[in-house]
Amino acid sequence: MITSKRLNLLSVAFAVCTAIAAQAVNGTTMMDRAIATFIQSGQLLTKDTHWSHAHEQWHFKLTVEGDTLVEPHALTLLKAAFATSAEHSPFAYLCDKGKGPSQPCELHFQRQDNFYGGIYGRCHIGNDQNIRIVSVEDNGKTVFYGLKWDVVPVIDRNGKQWRTLEGVVFAFKEGIWKVELHQQDMQGQFSMHPLADDNQLKYGTLMAQLHRLNELTGSNRNMQADLYIYTMSKLFADFSGQLTEQQYNDVVRQIYPFSERELTAEQRRLFDRAVANLHQHTRSMPTGSIRQSGLTTGGPFISPEQERLMELHYDLEQLAPSSVNVTISVKASGEVTVVPYFPYSQPLVFMINSGPILLGEAFLRDQLLVISDRQGNRLVIIADSIPTEVNLNDMTVRGSTQNERFAEAQRRLKALEPELRKYACRDADGDYTVIDTAGYRQLSGDVHQLQMQLMDENTDNMIPAWFLASGFTTMSYDDLARHLRHDRPYANHVALQPVWQYYEGLAQRLPGRMFTDAECVDTAGVAHRLNEYIGRGDYVVLQFWEERNWTAHSGCKYMKRIAKAHRGQNLRVVGISLDADKNQWKRYVKKRDLCYEHLAVPDISDDNRWESEPVKAYGIMTLPETIIFAPDGHIINTGLAGESLEEYVNTLPLN
């Protein structure tokens, strides 16, 4: 007897086999049907994770309890389609896990485009996943299809074992695509930062050379000042390392006796110029006003719909933070990076061959320092004067009570991280793509609750500054009000300056407040007031964004879907662009067929777009940012994005 389940599998197999037989007629049709059948089989959770006219991509996932996972029949059939296509493909790469290249590399896909000039994509090729890539020639076009997957064991916080099958299937279409193989440069992203041990050697060499120069001066009192200055200038000009402030001061003290000589005006000018040139090699403490833009940095527990581009402003003169000499001993293997955060400054990179390394550097007092290695181990410490031992191999810290407590807090959070693999796929860059939304939301709720608890347990130290500075865009107004208190020791931490600004801006768009009017312009350059759209009997979804901000592109995708789904109902979908380049903004709206209403902040430049009237009216400092208004014009929700925004709009009593 053939069961209904068996009958369903047979029908799936028949559909795929029929598609495979059509390869000779149309290869793209065969592959498109095979992928569609895989997605529609219902045997795995799938999610469309790229919105483009040329790049299609779906992540997929299957999680089962226990230590055994049987490959879904739908995946077996899709693999067969790739194998069949490879027989006729001008380009094919079929490789199972463990049989890939010894060194990671990337395939770069590119083609010309009349809007962007060029469209690019990539596929990471390593030894840790099963990979299938084929190209299909169709009507003069070259289309690439790819499939990557792996089975990953997971042990949750309760010690229960799971197996999760995760992967991605993608296609590059609509043009003549070219592909190039790029070998990964493992040091490339750090090439601008000299190795610290190399710096130490160069500093030592420079000091020895200056010492010898001073000896010659002492033994030959008739040595001409011009010769001394020439030699010193040559040493400084040839110096290619990087100095700490302390090392620079040591160098200046080394040449101080000569500077006390009677020099001519020209000699003094050359001497001062040489010293100034050397100071260009000095890693100075940040001072003054610092404005930085960056993505949210809350770690793996931040979902794509929570990602924001933030405008961060630090006024160091206002707080006048002091510096502290930090001594850190790090145990790890390979490359270790130390990155000062909030405000972010240049990373320090170390190569560890054996044994610990010592870092003696001046940082802002209480600066948050992220220490990580290439194996994905990471610990954050707080800059203080107590020597700190960091062991990235077992994630432990020995130092001040504050830093030891901080390490324990991070270990408690990290214990929840493996469970992400039950609900999300991890890509080659280490980022997570959520597939099981319900499971992820439950886990992220547990993570959020633990973060709040950890902050409650550390109200007497600086530890909450990290959790607030790294995750404030994911916290509610009530969460921020609970922990942003002026009587706490971390209240004036420099990292919290943007958090206070965000908190005050969030108060301007809380549910219950009436809308604030402001002037904008439409795509024709005609001026409008927001009161023409809000408070006129319709629900309004208003989203601040900008075209050049790729995190906002996903927001446009959902705004477009919302507009289409509720066309003809009492709902207005409005985007407000912060783009200074109005032509680029208008081209993007047309190219993407963003079928909803579009406005922009008027008469701005890149430097002052955050000071425009609409942005100031609603306290905006992150993009994309969405506000939802009731028909009478009062705010009913804010801060939603992606699927959460779409789900909320679907609950509104529209007519």
C-alpha positions, 0 to 999 in steps of 0.5 A: 500500500502506498501511503499519502506521504510516500505518494507525495515523495513520489510526486516530488521525485517525478517532478524533479526527474521531469525537470532533469529530462528537460536539461537539453531544452532549457538548463535554467528552466530545469534548475529553477524548477528543481530549486522551486520543488526543493523549497516547496517540499515542506521538508525543510524550513526555507527563507528568501534571504536576498532581495535582488533582480539578479541574485536569488538566495534561500537559506534552509534548515532542519533540526532534529533531536538526537545524534542522527539526522537522515538526509531529507529526500528533497535535498537528495533530489536537488543534489541530483539536479546539480549533478545532472546539470554539471554534465552539461555545464561550462563551469562546475564545482562539486565538492564534499565536506573535507575534500575542499581546498586546504586554504579558504578561497572565494568565487567572485561573481560579477556582471555589468548593470546599467544602474549600479555599473556592476553587480557583484556576489561571492561564494566562500569555498572552504573545507567545512561544507558540501558545495555544488556550483554549476553554470548554465548557458541560456540564450546568450546568458550565463547563469550560476547556481550554487548549493552549500550545506552541512550537518552540525551537532548542537548541545543545548544549555540542558545538555540535550543533543541535536543535529541541524542540517543547514545551508543555502541555495542561490542563483545569479541571473539576468545577465552575462555573469563572469566568475573569478577565483580569489585566494583568501588573504588571511592577513589582508583585513589587518594589513594596515595594522603593523604587528605589535612585536614588530613595532617593539623591535623597531622601537628598540632599534630606534632607541639604540640608534639614538643612544649611540648618536648621543654617545658620539655627541658626548665623545666629540663635543665639536660634532656639528649640530647640523650633523646631529639634526641630519642624522636624527631626521634620517632615523625618524624619516626611515622609522616605519613602526608605530609608537605608543604615547609612552614610547614617543615620550621616551624618544623625546627624552632621549634627544632632550639633552641636545635640544637644550643646546643653543641652536640657530632659528633654522636648526631649531625649525629642522629639529622641531620638524623631525620630531613632528614627523616622528609623532605621525607614527604615534598612536594618540589617545582620542580627543575632542569630538568624535563622530562615527557611523557603524552597524549595531554590534550586539553580537550573534543574538542580533537578528537581521531585522534588528540591524541598524546603521547608527550615528554615534557622537562622542564628546571627549572634552565634555567628560575629560576622561583620563588615561590609564596604562593597561598591562594585559597578558594574553594566552592564545594561539595564532593571531590576537586582535585588541580593539578599543570600542565605543569609541572605536579606534585602531586595532592592535594585532599580535602574532603569538607563536608560543606562550603569552604576550604582554601588552603595555598601552595607554587607553582611556580609563574604563575603555572597553577592549575587545580581545579576540583570536581567529578561532572565534574566541572573544573576551571584553575587558575594562581598561584599568591599572591592575595587570590582567591575564586573559586566556582565550583558550578557556575564556578566563580572566585574572585581574581586577574583581570587576574584570573577573566578574565581567568574564564570568558574565560573558561566559554565562551568555556564551553558554546560550550561543550554541542553541542559535544553531537550532534556529539560524544558519551561520554563513562564511562571515560568521553572521547568523541568518534566522530561519526558525523565527519562533524558536529564535524569538524564544531564545533571544528573549532568554538572552535579553532576560539574562542581559538585564539580570547581569546588569542588575547584578553589576550596578556598582561597576562599569560592566553595564556600560558594555551591554548598554553600548553594544545593544541599546538599539534592541532595548525598549524604552523601559529597559533603558530607563531601568538602567540609564540612571545618573546615580550609577557609576557607569552613567558618565562612561564615554561609551554611553554618550550615544546611548543617552542620545538615543534614549532621549530621541526615543522619548520623542516617538513613544506610543501615545505621542501625537505626530510632529509636523516637518517639511519634506520634498517628494521625488519631483522636488515639491515641498510637502508637510507631514500633516498632509499624510498623517492624521487624516484618517489613515494608518501610516507606516513611516520609515526613515532610510537612505539608499546607500545604506544596505541595511535599509534595503531590506526595510524597503523590501518589507515596506513594498510587501506591506504596500502591495498587501494592503492596497485599497485599504486605509493604510499609507506607506511612506518612506523618508530618505536621508540621501543627499544625492537625490538622483541616486535615491530616485533611481533606486525607487524606480529601479526597485519599483517601490510602489509606495509614497516617497519623501526626502529631507530637503537641502542636506549634505552628508554632514548635516542630514542628521540635523534636518527637521524631520530627523530632529523632530523624531529623534532619529539616529539609527537607520532604518527607523519605523514609526506607525501612526493611528488615523488620528495622528498619534503614534501606536508603535515604533522600532519595528522592522522586517517580519515583526513590522509586517506581522504587526501591520497585519493585525491593524483593523484596516478597512 
